[in-house]
């Protein structure tokens, strides 16, 4: 409908790309949150409960968490762009 009233391809495309970025970011955020919660739970257990020592620094989790969030947002944008390519011929 927007094309019929004269909207450009980018004017149509931007909301879909932003939605894809948001969905990828939220999905990655849920994954990072689950890993963080699992790490917090396992760190609270007694060390005698494990055969190996489970120690990962918080800075390691933060760095990888940020990287995973950025990757999720990028994957959402890329997926939206490929999906829109079918409908918006440039």
N, C-alpha and C positions, 0 to 999 in steps of 0.2 A: 504494500500500500504506500509505503514511504517513497518507493521508486516512482510510483505513478504521479506523485505530487512534486517530483523534482529533487528529491534528496540525493546527495552524492553517495557513492559506495562507502566512503569512510564514515559518513554521518550515520549510516546504517550499521556499519561494522563495529564501531567503538563500543556500544553498549554490550554487544555479545562477547567481545574480547574481555571487557571488564568483568562480566559475569563469569566467564571461564577462569579468569585469574582469581576471582574471589572463591570460586568452588575449589580450585586447586589449592589455594592457600588454606582454606578451612579443612580440607581433607588432610593436608600435610600437618596442620596444627593438631588435628585429632591423633594422628600417628605419633607426633612428637610428644604430645601429652600422655599418651599411653606408655611410651617408652620411659618418660620421666616418672610416671607413677609407679611403673614396674621397678625402676631403679631405686626409687625411694623405699618401696616395700622391701626389696631384697637387701638394701643397705641397712635396714632396721633389724634384720634377723641376726642371730648370733653367728659368729664366724665358724663355730664348730659344726654348724648344720651343713656345710658345704665341703666337698672334696678339694675344690680349688678356691682361691681367693678372688672374690668379685669386687674389684675396686676400680672404678672409673672416675676420673676427676670431673668436677662440675663444669670446668671450663671446656673440657672435651665435649660434654653433652650440649653445652650452649653453642659452641662453634658448629657442630654437626646439625643441631636443631635449626639454626639459622640457615644453613646450607640446604637442608631438606625443605624448609618453608619456601625459599627462593626457587628451588627446583619444582616444587608443587605448583607455585604460581606460574612459572614458565611453561610447565606442561599443560596447565589449564588454558593459557593463551594460545599455545601451539595447537591444542586440540580444537579450540574454537575457530582458529584460523583455517584449519583443514576442513572443518565442517561448513564454514561459510563459503569456502572456495567453490563449492558445488552450486550455491545459490546466487552468488555475486561474481559474475564473470568480469574480470578486470581487463 
